[in-house]
């Protein structure tokens, strides 16, 4: 009987990421939808006023799923880190220090 080959998922992922980077796949995806209706998703910094924890993984997964879904539906969804949307909590932490 032939033994099943165990896939090396980390190596497979690294290979795909290398291809996406060399072919600029994500940038091409954005460029292809540039004329589509824009979908904005405002996101704040994940750790503005607290330490990272597993709850951030769930929120990040949901946010990523929404932007990917909208992209697949033809919307133009530029991604930008959301450090501009959490000013008050950050200022509060700075003032406390």
Biopython code that builds the backbone (N, CA, C, O; Angstrom):
import numpy as np
from Bio.PDB.StructureBuilder import StructureBuilder

atoms = [
    (1, "UNK", "N", (0.846, -1.169, 0.000)),
    (1, "UNK", "CA", (0.000, 0.000, 0.000)),
    (1, "UNK", "C", (0.898, 1.241, 0.000)),
    (1, "UNK", "O", (1.921, 1.285, 0.684)),
    (2, "UNK", "N", (0.504, 2.217, -0.759)),
    (2, "UNK", "CA", (1.275, 3.452, -0.879)),
    (2, "UNK", "C", (0.901, 4.405, 0.261)),
    (2, "UNK", "O", (-0.276, 4.594, 0.566)),
    (3, "UNK", "N", (1.912, 4.995, 0.877)),
    (3, "UNK", "CA", (1.681, 5.919, 1.984)),
    (3, "UNK", "C", (1.286, 7.301, 1.441)),
    (3, "UNK", "O", (1.890, 7.806, 0.495)),
    (4, "UNK", "N", (0.267, 7.893, 2.059)),
    (4, "UNK", "CA", (-0.191, 9.219, 1.629)),
    (4, "UNK", "C", (0.892, 10.259, 1.909)),
    (4, "UNK", "O", (1.560, 10.219, 2.942)),
    (5, "UNK", "N", (1.048, 11.171, 0.986)),
    (5, "UNK", "CA", (2.035, 12.239, 1.139)),
    (5, "UNK", "C", (1.396, 13.369, 1.938)),
    (5, "UNK", "O", (0.291, 13.816, 1.629)),
    (6, "UNK", "N", (2.097, 13.820, 2.960)),
    (6, "UNK", "CA", (1.612, 14.940, 3.770)),
    (6, "UNK", "C", (1.992, 16.250, 3.084)),
    (6, "UNK", "O", (3.173, 16.483, 2.823)),
    (7, "UNK", "N", (1.032, 17.093, 2.792)),
    (7, "UNK", "CA", (1.353, 18.371, 2.149)),
    (7, "UNK", "C", (2.087, 19.298, 3.118)),
    (7, "UNK", "O", (1.822, 19.301, 4.320)),
    (8, "UNK", "N", (2.996, 20.069, 2.578)),
    (8, "UNK", "CA", (3.745, 21.052, 3.373)),
    (8, "UNK", "C", (3.079, 22.406, 3.169)),
    (8, "UNK", "O", (3.492, 23.196, 2.320)),
    (9, "UNK", "N", (2.029, 22.664, 3.971)),
    (9, "UNK", "CA", (1.242, 23.882, 3.787)),
    (9, "UNK", "C", (2.046, 25.172, 3.943)),
    (9, "UNK", "O", (1.846, 26.091, 3.148)),
    (10, "UNK", "N", (2.937, 25.289, 4.915)),
    (10, "UNK", "CA", (3.732, 26.525, 5.012)),
    (10, "UNK", "C", (4.563, 26.780, 3.749)),
    (10, "UNK", "O", (4.658, 27.919, 3.291)),
    (11, "UNK", "N", (5.155, 25.739, 3.192)),
    (11, "UNK", "CA", (5.940, 25.915, 1.964)),
    (11, "UNK", "C", (5.038, 26.291, 0.794)),
    (11, "UNK", "O", (5.392, 27.133, -0.031)),
    (12, "UNK", "N", (3.872, 25.661, 0.732)),
    (12, "UNK", "CA", (2.907, 25.957, -0.328)),
    (12, "UNK", "C", (2.466, 27.422, -0.251)),
    (12, "UNK", "O", (2.410, 28.114, -1.268)),
    (13, "UNK", "N", (2.152, 27.889, 0.966)),
    (13, "UNK", "CA", (1.750, 29.285, 1.148)),
    (13, "UNK", "C", (2.871, 30.234, 0.766)),
    (13, "UNK", "O", (2.629, 31.240, 0.101)),
    (14, "UNK", "N", (4.095, 29.929, 1.177)),
    (14, "UNK", "CA", (5.232, 30.791, 0.841)),
    (14, "UNK", "C", (5.412, 30.883, -0.670)),
    (14, "UNK", "O", (5.720, 31.952, -1.196)),
    (15, "UNK", "N", (5.222, 29.774, -1.363)),
    (15, "UNK", "CA", (5.349, 29.754, -2.814)),
    (15, "UNK", "C", (4.274, 30.623, -3.472)),
    (15, "UNK", "O", (4.565, 31.381, -4.398)),
    (16, "UNK", "N", (3.054, 30.512, -2.999)),
    (16, "UNK", "CA", (1.965, 31.321, -3.545)),
    (16, "UNK", "C", (2.209, 32.811, -3.273)),
    (16, "UNK", "O", (2.050, 33.641, -4.167)),
    (17, "UNK", "N", (2.593, 33.142, -2.043)),
    (17, "UNK", "CA", (2.858, 34.544, -1.719)),
    (17, "UNK", "C", (3.985, 35.117, -2.575)),
    (17, "UNK", "O", (3.921, 36.271, -2.999)),
    (18, "UNK", "N", (5.008, 34.318, -2.825)),
    (18, "UNK", "CA", (6.115, 34.749, -3.679)),
    (18, "UNK", "C", (5.608, 35.046, -5.094)),
    (18, "UNK", "O", (5.999, 36.040, -5.705)),
    (19, "UNK", "N", (4.738, 34.178, -5.602)),
    (19, "UNK", "CA", (4.165, 34.384, -6.940)),
    (19, "UNK", "C", (3.314, 35.651, -6.969)),
    (19, "UNK", "O", (3.431, 36.463, -7.886)),
    (20, "UNK", "N", (2.452, 35.815, -5.951)),
    (20, "UNK", "CA", (1.604, 37.005, -5.904)),
    (20, "UNK", "C", (2.441, 38.267, -5.849)),
    (20, "UNK", "O", (2.105, 39.268, -6.482)),
    (21, "UNK", "N", (3.529, 38.225, -5.096)),
    (21, "UNK", "CA", (4.394, 39.401, -4.988)),
    (21, "UNK", "C", (5.088, 39.698, -6.312)),
    (21, "UNK", "O", (5.130, 40.849, -6.745)),
    (22, "UNK", "N", (5.633, 38.666, -6.959)),
    (22, "UNK", "CA", (6.354, 38.887, -8.209)),
    (22, "UNK", "C", (5.419, 39.323, -9.338)),
    (22, "UNK", "O", (5.815, 40.098, -10.208)),
    (23, "UNK", "N", (4.186, 38.829, -9.325)),
    (23, "UNK", "CA", (3.232, 39.193, -10.377)),
    (23, "UNK", "C", (2.351, 40.376, -9.996)),
    (23, "UNK", "O", (1.507, 40.806, -10.782)),
    (24, "UNK", "N", (2.551, 40.901, -8.784)),
    (24, "UNK", "CA", (1.764, 42.040, -8.283)),
    (24, "UNK", "C", (0.260, 41.759, -8.408)),
    (24, "UNK", "O", (-0.503, 42.587, -8.905)),
    (25, "UNK", "N", (-0.137, 40.589, -7.953)),
    (25, "UNK", "CA", (-1.510, 40.113, -8.089)),
    (25, "UNK", "C", (-2.510, 41.005, -7.368)),
    (25, "UNK", "O", (-3.558, 41.336, -7.921)),
    (26, "UNK", "N", (-2.192, 41.399, -6.126)),
    (26, "UNK", "CA", (-3.132, 42.234, -5.378)),
    (26, "UNK", "C", (-3.310, 43.602, -6.048)),
    (26, "UNK", "O", (-4.433, 44.091, -6.170)),
    (27, "UNK", "N", (-2.218, 44.210, -6.477)),
    (27, "UNK", "CA", (-2.303, 45.506, -7.150)),
    (27, "UNK", "C", (-3.106, 45.397, -8.447)),
    (27, "UNK", "O", (-3.877, 46.296, -8.784)),
    (28, "UNK", "N", (-2.920, 44.291, -9.173)),
    (28, "UNK", "CA", (-3.677, 44.076, -10.408)),
    (28, "UNK", "C", (-5.167, 43.919, -10.107)),
    (28, "UNK", "O", (-6.010, 44.382, -10.875)),
    (29, "UNK", "N", (-5.487, 43.269, -8.993)),
    (29, "UNK", "CA", (-6.882, 43.107, -8.591)),
    (29, "UNK", "C", (-7.529, 44.464, -8.335)),
    (29, "UNK", "O", (-8.660, 44.710, -8.754)),
    (30, "UNK", "N", (-6.809, 45.335, -7.648)),
    (30, "UNK", "CA", (-7.342, 46.682, -7.396)),
    (30, "UNK", "C", (-7.490, 47.464, -8.701)),
    (30, "UNK", "O", (-8.513, 48.106, -8.939)),
    (31, "UNK", "N", (-6.477, 47.403, -9.525)),
    (31, "UNK", "CA", (-6.489, 48.151, -10.784)),
    (31, "UNK", "C", (-7.635, 47.702, -11.690)),
    (31, "UNK", "O", (-8.246, 48.526, -12.371)),
    (32, "UNK", "N", (-7.925, 46.409, -11.701)),
    (32, "UNK", "CA", (-8.989, 45.869, -12.561)),
    (32, "UNK", "C", (-10.367, 46.377, -12.150)),
    (32, "UNK", "O", (-11.288, 46.406, -12.967)),
    (33, "UNK", "N", (-10.513, 46.775, -10.895)),
    (33, "UNK", "CA", (-11.820, 47.221, -10.397)),
    (33, "UNK", "C", (-11.886, 48.732, -10.163)),
    (33, "UNK", "O", (-12.854, 49.227, -9.585)),
    (34, "UNK", "N", (-10.893, 49.444, -10.597)),
    (34, "UNK", "CA", (-10.795, 50.874, -10.310)),
    (34, "UNK", "C", (-12.020, 51.660, -10.803)),
    (34, "UNK", "O", (-12.389, 52.669, -10.203)),
    (35, "UNK", "N", (-12.637, 51.209, -11.871)),
    (35, "UNK", "CA", (-13.805, 51.898, -12.416)),
    (35, "UNK", "C", (-15.107, 51.443, -11.750)),
    (35, "UNK", "O", (-16.169, 52.011, -12.005)),
    (36, "UNK", "N", (-15.023, 50.431, -10.906)),
    (36, "UNK", "CA", (-16.213, 49.934, -10.224)),
    (36, "UNK", "C", (-16.649, 50.857, -9.100)),
    (36, "UNK", "O", (-15.937, 51.793, -8.738)),
    (37, "UNK", "N", (-17.812, 50.586, -8.558)),
    (37, "UNK", "CA", (-18.316, 51.373, -7.438)),
    (37, "UNK", "C", (-17.384, 51.175, -6.242)),
    (37, "UNK", "O", (-16.967, 50.055, -5.947)),
    (38, "UNK", "N", (-17.066, 52.263, -5.567)),
    (38, "UNK", "CA", (-16.145, 52.208, -4.440)),
    (38, "UNK", "C", (-16.865, 51.715, -3.178)),
    (38, "UNK", "O", (-17.992, 52.118, -2.889)),
    (39, "UNK", "N", (-16.194, 50.845, -2.446)),
    (39, "UNK", "CA", (-16.692, 50.383, -1.155)),
    (39, "UNK", "C", (-15.651, 50.745, -0.112)),
    (39, "UNK", "O", (-14.510, 50.288, -0.173)),
    (40, "UNK", "N", (-16.049, 51.564, 0.836)),
    (40, "UNK", "CA", (-15.132, 51.976, 1.897)),
    (40, "UNK", "C", (-15.460, 51.229, 3.171)),
    (40, "UNK", "O", (-16.623, 51.073, 3.542)),
    (41, "UNK", "N", (-14.431, 50.778, 3.819)),
    (41, "UNK", "CA", (-14.584, 50.051, 5.073)),
    (41, "UNK", "C", (-13.630, 50.686, 6.069)),
    (41, "UNK", "O", (-12.416, 50.505, 5.976)),
    (42, "UNK", "N", (-14.170, 51.418, 7.009)),
    (42, "UNK", "CA", (-13.327, 52.121, 7.971)),
    (42, "UNK", "C", (-12.943, 51.187, 9.103)),
    (42, "UNK", "O", (-13.776, 50.475, 9.663)),
    (43, "UNK", "N", (-11.690, 51.209, 9.413)),
    (43, "UNK", "CA", (-11.154, 50.305, 10.418)),
    (43, "UNK", "C", (-10.162, 51.069, 11.275)),
    (43, "UNK", "O", (-9.325, 51.812, 10.763)),
    (44, "UNK", "N", (-10.262, 50.884, 12.559)),
    (44, "UNK", "CA", (-9.326, 51.536, 13.462)),
    (44, "UNK", "C", (-8.141, 50.648, 13.750)),
    (44, "UNK", "O", (-8.121, 49.485, 13.348)),
    (45, "UNK", "N", (-7.162, 51.178, 14.437)),
    (45, "UNK", "CA", (-6.003, 50.357, 14.776)),
    (45, "UNK", "C", (-6.419, 49.266, 15.757)),
    (45, "UNK", "O", (-7.247, 49.511, 16.634)),
    (46, "UNK", "N", (-5.862, 48.073, 15.623)),
    (46, "UNK", "CA", (-6.323, 46.969, 16.453)),
    (46, "UNK", "C", (-5.972, 47.073, 17.934)),
    (46, "UNK", "O", (-6.668, 46.493, 18.767)),
    (47, "UNK", "N", (-4.928, 47.784, 18.273)),
    (47, "UNK", "CA", (-4.486, 47.800, 19.665)),
    (47, "UNK", "C", (-4.390, 49.226, 20.195)),
    (47, "UNK", "O", (-3.443, 49.544, 20.914)),
    (48, "UNK", "N", (-5.333, 50.083, 19.863)),
    (48, "UNK", "CA", (-5.239, 51.497, 20.219)),
    (48, "UNK", "C", (-5.180, 51.713, 21.721)),
    (48, "UNK", "O", (-4.431, 52.566, 22.198)),
    (49, "UNK", "N", (-5.950, 50.963, 22.455)),
    (49, "UNK", "CA", (-5.981, 51.203, 23.901)),
    (49, "UNK", "C", (-5.989, 49.902, 24.697)),
    (49, "UNK", "O", (-6.694, 49.781, 25.699)),
    (50, "UNK", "N", (-5.225, 48.963, 24.257)),
    (50, "UNK", "CA", (-5.140, 47.714, 24.989)),
    (50, "UNK", "C", (-4.143, 46.778, 24.347)),
    (50, "UNK", "O", (-3.652, 47.022, 23.245)),
    (51, "UNK", "N", (-3.856, 45.717, 25.045)),
    (51, "UNK", "CA", (-2.908, 44.730, 24.523)),
    (51, "UNK", "C", (-3.619, 43.789, 23.547)),
    (51, "UNK", "O", (-4.819, 43.549, 23.671)),
    (52, "UNK", "N", (-2.864, 43.258, 22.571)),
    (52, "UNK", "CA", (-3.471, 42.325, 21.621)),
    (52, "UNK", "C", (-3.963, 41.057, 22.328)),
    (52, "UNK", "O", (-3.356, 40.596, 23.294)),
    (53, "UNK", "N", (-5.055, 40.512, 21.835)),
    (53, "UNK", "CA", (-5.583, 39.261, 22.362)),
    (53, "UNK", "C", (-6.314, 38.524, 21.248)),
    (53, "UNK", "O", (-6.467, 39.047, 20.145)),
    (54, "UNK", "N", (-6.762, 37.312, 21.539)),
    (54, "UNK", "CA", (-7.360, 36.477, 20.497)),
    (54, "UNK", "C", (-8.612, 37.089, 19.885)),
    (54, "UNK", "O", (-8.960, 36.759, 18.751)),
    (55, "UNK", "N", (-9.298, 37.973, 20.606)),
    (55, "UNK", "CA", (-10.490, 38.625, 20.063)),
    (55, "UNK", "C", (-10.190, 39.455, 18.828)),
    (55, "UNK", "O", (-11.059, 39.645, 17.977)),
    (56, "UNK", "N", (-8.962, 39.949, 18.726)),
    (56, "UNK", "CA", (-8.582, 40.732, 17.551)),
    (56, "UNK", "C", (-8.556, 39.867, 16.290)),
    (56, "UNK", "O", (-8.788, 40.361, 15.187)),
    (57, "UNK", "N", (-8.274, 38.581, 16.460)),
    (57, "UNK", "CA", (-8.232, 37.678, 15.303)),
    (57, "UNK", "C", (-9.618, 37.560, 14.679)),
    (57, "UNK", "O", (-9.754, 37.592, 13.456)),
    (58, "UNK", "N", (-10.635, 37.425, 15.504)),
    (58, "UNK", "CA", (-12.001, 37.317, 14.993)),
    (58, "UNK", "C", (-12.394, 38.584, 14.237)),
    (58, "UNK", "O", (-12.905, 38.509, 13.119)),
    (59, "UNK", "N", (-12.156, 39.746, 14.843)),
    (59, "UNK", "CA", (-12.506, 41.007, 14.192)),
    (59, "UNK", "C", (-11.753, 41.168, 12.876)),
    (59, "UNK", "O", (-12.338, 41.580, 11.874)),
    (60, "UNK", "N", (-10.471, 40.850, 12.871)),
    (60, "UNK", "CA", (-9.676, 40.973, 11.648)),
    (60, "UNK", "C", (-10.185, 40.023, 10.568)),
    (60, "UNK", "O", (-10.196, 40.381, 9.390)),
    (61, "UNK", "N", (-10.604, 38.827, 10.948)),
    (61, "UNK", "CA", (-11.123, 37.852, 9.991)),
    (61, "UNK", "C", (-12.428, 38.342, 9.370)),
    (61, "UNK", "O", (-12.632, 38.228, 8.162)),
    (62, "UNK", "N", (-13.300, 38.883, 10.200)),
    (62, "UNK", "CA", (-14.573, 39.401, 9.695)),
    (62, "UNK", "C", (-14.326, 40.576, 8.747)),
    (62, "UNK", "O", (-14.912, 40.634, 7.666)),
    (63, "UNK", "N", (-13.473, 41.499, 9.142)),
    (63, "UNK", "CA", (-13.171, 42.666, 8.295)),
    (63, "UNK", "C", (-12.566, 42.228, 6.969)),
    (63, "UNK", "O", (-12.926, 42.756, 5.917)),
    (64, "UNK", "N", (-11.651, 41.268, 7.013)),
    (64, "UNK", "CA", (-11.022, 40.775, 5.792)),
    (64, "UNK", "C", (-12.052, 40.092, 4.901)),
    (64, "UNK", "O", (-12.029, 40.262, 3.682)),
    (65, "UNK", "N", (-12.952, 39.323, 5.498)),
    (65, "UNK", "CA", (-13.982, 38.628, 4.724)),
    (65, "UNK", "C", (-14.903, 39.611, 4.011)),
    (65, "UNK", "O", (-15.266, 39.395, 2.855)),
    (66, "UNK", "N", (-15.277, 40.673, 4.684)),
    (66, "UNK", "CA", (-16.171, 41.668, 4.075)),
    (66, "UNK", "C", (-15.493, 42.336, 2.888)),
    (66, "UNK", "O", (-16.098, 42.463, 1.824)),
    (67, "UNK", "N", (-14.245, 42.766, 3.053)),
    (67, "UNK", "CA", (-13.572, 43.445, 1.945)),
    (67, "UNK", "C", (-13.325, 42.491, 0.777)),
    (67, "UNK", "O", (-13.423, 42.896, -0.381)),
    (68, "UNK", "N", (-13.008, 41.240, 1.068)),
    (68, "UNK", "CA", (-12.811, 40.270, -0.017)),
    (68, "UNK", "C", (-14.126, 39.997, -0.744)),
    (68, "UNK", "O", (-14.152, 39.913, -1.972)),
    (69, "UNK", "N", (-15.213, 39.857, 0.008)),
    (69, "UNK", "CA", (-16.521, 39.608, -0.604)),
    (69, "UNK", "C", (-16.900, 40.758, -1.540)),
    (69, "UNK", "O", (-17.318, 40.534, -2.677)),
    (70, "UNK", "N", (-16.752, 41.967, -1.056)),
    (70, "UNK", "CA", (-17.108, 43.124, -1.879)),
    (70, "UNK", "C", (-16.227, 43.201, -3.121)),
    (70, "UNK", "O", (-16.699, 43.575, -4.195)),
    (71, "UNK", "N", (-14.948, 42.849, -2.982)),
    (71, "UNK", "CA", (-14.056, 42.826, -4.144)),
    (71, "UNK", "C", (-14.541, 41.797, -5.162)),
    (71, "UNK", "O", (-14.584, 42.073, -6.360)),
    (72, "UNK", "N", (-14.907, 40.608, -4.676)),
    (72, "UNK", "CA", (-15.387, 39.564, -5.586)),
    (72, "UNK", "C", (-16.703, 39.960, -6.258)),
    (72, "UNK", "O", (-17.031, 39.447, -7.328)),
    (73, "UNK", "N", (-17.445, 40.855, -5.646)),
    (73, "UNK", "CA", (-18.702, 41.330, -6.235)),
    (73, "UNK", "C", (-18.475, 42.486, -7.208)),
    (73, "UNK", "O", (-19.436, 43.039, -7.745)),
    (74, "UNK", "N", (-17.199, 42.861, -7.443)),
    (74, "UNK", "CA", (-16.882, 43.868, -8.445)),
    (74, "UNK", "C", (-16.643, 45.265, -7.912)),
    (74, "UNK", "O", (-16.365, 46.176, -8.692)),
    (75, "UNK", "N", (-16.744, 45.461, -6.610)),
    (75, "UNK", "CA", (-16.499, 46.778, -6.038)),
    (75, "UNK", "C", (-15.004, 47.082, -6.025)),
    (75, "UNK", "O", (-14.168, 46.181, -5.963)),
    (76, "UNK", "N", (-14.696, 48.356, -6.086)),
    (76, "UNK", "CA", (-13.321, 48.809, -5.905)),
    (76, "UNK", "C", (-13.138, 49.034, -4.409)),
    (76, "UNK", "O", (-13.766, 49.921, -3.829)),
    (77, "UNK", "N", (-12.281, 48.233, -3.786)),
    (77, "UNK", "CA", (-12.108, 48.271, -2.339)),
    (77, "UNK", "C", (-10.637, 48.535, -2.009)),
    (77, "UNK", "O", (-9.877, 47.599, -1.762)),
    (78, "UNK", "N", (-10.236, 49.817, -2.004)),
    (78, "UNK", "CA", (-8.844, 50.093, -1.625)),
    (78, "UNK", "C", (-8.641, 49.787, -0.144)),
    (78, "UNK", "O", (-9.503, 50.083, 0.683)),
    (79, "UNK", "N", (-7.509, 49.200, 0.178)),
    (79, "UNK", "CA", (-7.215, 48.880, 1.578)),
    (79, "UNK", "C", (-6.230, 49.910, 2.121)),
    (79, "UNK", "O", (-5.246, 50.263, 1.470)),
    (80, "UNK", "N", (-6.517, 50.374, 3.312)),
    (80, "UNK", "CA", (-5.625, 51.321, 3.973)),
    (80, "UNK", "C", (-5.743, 51.072, 5.466)),
    (80, "UNK", "O", (-6.842, 50.915, 5.999)),
    (81, "UNK", "N", (-4.613, 51.038, 6.125)),
    (81, "UNK", "CA", (-4.652, 50.849, 7.571)),
    (81, "UNK", "C", (-5.464, 51.966, 8.207)),
    (81, "UNK", "O", (-5.411, 53.112, 7.759)),
    (82, "UNK", "N", (-6.206, 51.637, 9.239)),
    (82, "UNK", "CA", (-7.176, 52.565, 9.805)),
    (82, "UNK", "C", (-6.702, 53.430, 10.943)),
    (82, "UNK", "O", (-7.488, 53.765, 11.828)),
    (83, "UNK", "N", (-5.440, 53.800, 10.945)),
    (83, "UNK", "CA", (-4.941, 54.599, 12.062)),
    (83, "UNK", "C", (-5.592, 55.969, 12.140)),
    (83, "UNK", "O", (-5.485, 56.630, 13.173)),
    (84, "UNK", "N", (-6.244, 56.409, 11.116)),
    (84, "UNK", "CA", (-6.879, 57.728, 11.137)),
    (84, "UNK", "C", (-8.278, 57.708, 11.742)),
    (84, "UNK", "O", (-8.878, 58.772, 11.898)),
    (85, "UNK", "N", (-8.816, 56.557, 12.085)),
    (85, "UNK", "CA", (-10.193, 56.514, 12.566)),
    (85, "UNK", "C", (-10.316, 56.276, 14.068)),
    (85, "UNK", "O", (-11.428, 56.173, 14.585)),
    (86, "UNK", "N", (-9.214, 56.190, 14.760)),
    (86, "UNK", "CA", (-9.259, 55.944, 16.199)),
    (86, "UNK", "C", (-8.519, 57.031, 16.969)),
    (86, "UNK", "O", (-7.858, 56.743, 17.967)),
    (87, "UNK", "N", (-8.621, 58.250, 16.524)),
    (87, "UNK", "CA", (-7.874, 59.336, 17.143)),
    (87, "UNK", "C", (-8.129, 59.505, 18.615)),
    (87, "UNK", "O", (-7.181, 59.657, 19.386)),
    (88, "UNK", "N", (-9.386, 59.482, 19.039)),
    (88, "UNK", "CA", (-9.709, 59.767, 20.432)),
    (88, "UNK", "C", (-9.133, 58.732, 21.403)),
    (88, "UNK", "O", (-8.510, 59.136, 22.385)),
    (89, "UNK", "N", (-9.303, 57.426, 21.190)),
    (89, "UNK", "CA", (-8.697, 56.476, 22.120)),
    (89, "UNK", "C", (-7.170, 56.602, 22.203)),
    (89, "UNK", "O", (-6.583, 56.455, 23.275)),
    (90, "UNK", "N", (-6.545, 56.875, 21.066)),
    (90, "UNK", "CA", (-5.091, 57.032, 21.064)),
    (90, "UNK", "C", (-4.712, 58.280, 21.848)),
    (90, "UNK", "O", (-3.795, 58.242, 22.668)),
    (91, "UNK", "N", (-5.410, 59.383, 21.602)),
    (91, "UNK", "CA", (-5.122, 60.615, 22.347)),
    (91, "UNK", "C", (-5.340, 60.415, 23.842)),
    (91, "UNK", "O", (-4.582, 60.945, 24.654)),
    (92, "UNK", "N", (-6.353, 59.667, 24.206)),
    (92, "UNK", "CA", (-6.628, 59.398, 25.606)),
    (92, "UNK", "C", (-5.467, 58.658, 26.265)),
    (92, "UNK", "O", (-5.052, 58.996, 27.374)),
    (93, "UNK", "N", (-4.948, 57.647, 25.574)),
    (93, "UNK", "CA", (-3.811, 56.892, 26.103)),
    (93, "UNK", "C", (-2.571, 57.776, 26.239)),
    (93, "UNK", "O", (-1.821, 57.657, 27.208)),
    (94, "UNK", "N", (-2.361, 58.661, 25.267)),
    (94, "UNK", "CA", (-1.223, 59.571, 25.323)),
    (94, "UNK", "C", (-1.362, 60.515, 26.504)),
    (94, "UNK", "O", (-0.396, 60.757, 27.227)),
    (95, "UNK", "N", (-2.551, 61.047, 26.701)),
    (95, "UNK", "CA", (-2.798, 61.969, 27.827)),
    (95, "UNK", "C", (-2.598, 61.271, 29.168)),
    (95, "UNK", "O", (-2.083, 61.881, 30.105)),
    (96, "UNK", "N", (-2.995, 60.005, 29.276)),
    (96, "UNK", "CA", (-2.812, 59.274, 30.534)),
    (96, "UNK", "C", (-1.318, 59.138, 30.870)),
    (96, "UNK", "O", (-0.921, 59.222, 32.032)),
    (97, "UNK", "N", (-0.518, 58.931, 29.846)),
    (97, "UNK", "CA", (0.925, 58.781, 30.066)),
    (97, "UNK", "C", (1.559, 60.116, 30.373)),
    (97, "UNK", "O", (2.769, 60.190, 30.587)),
]
sb = StructureBuilder()
sb.init_structure("model")
sb.init_model(0)
sb.init_chain("A")
sb.init_seg("    ")
for serial, (resi, resn, name, xyz) in enumerate(atoms, 1):
    if name == "N":
        sb.init_residue(resn, " ", resi, " ")
    sb.init_atom(name, np.array(xyz, "f"), 0.0, 1.0, " ", f" {name:<3s}", serial, name[0])
structure = sb.get_structure()
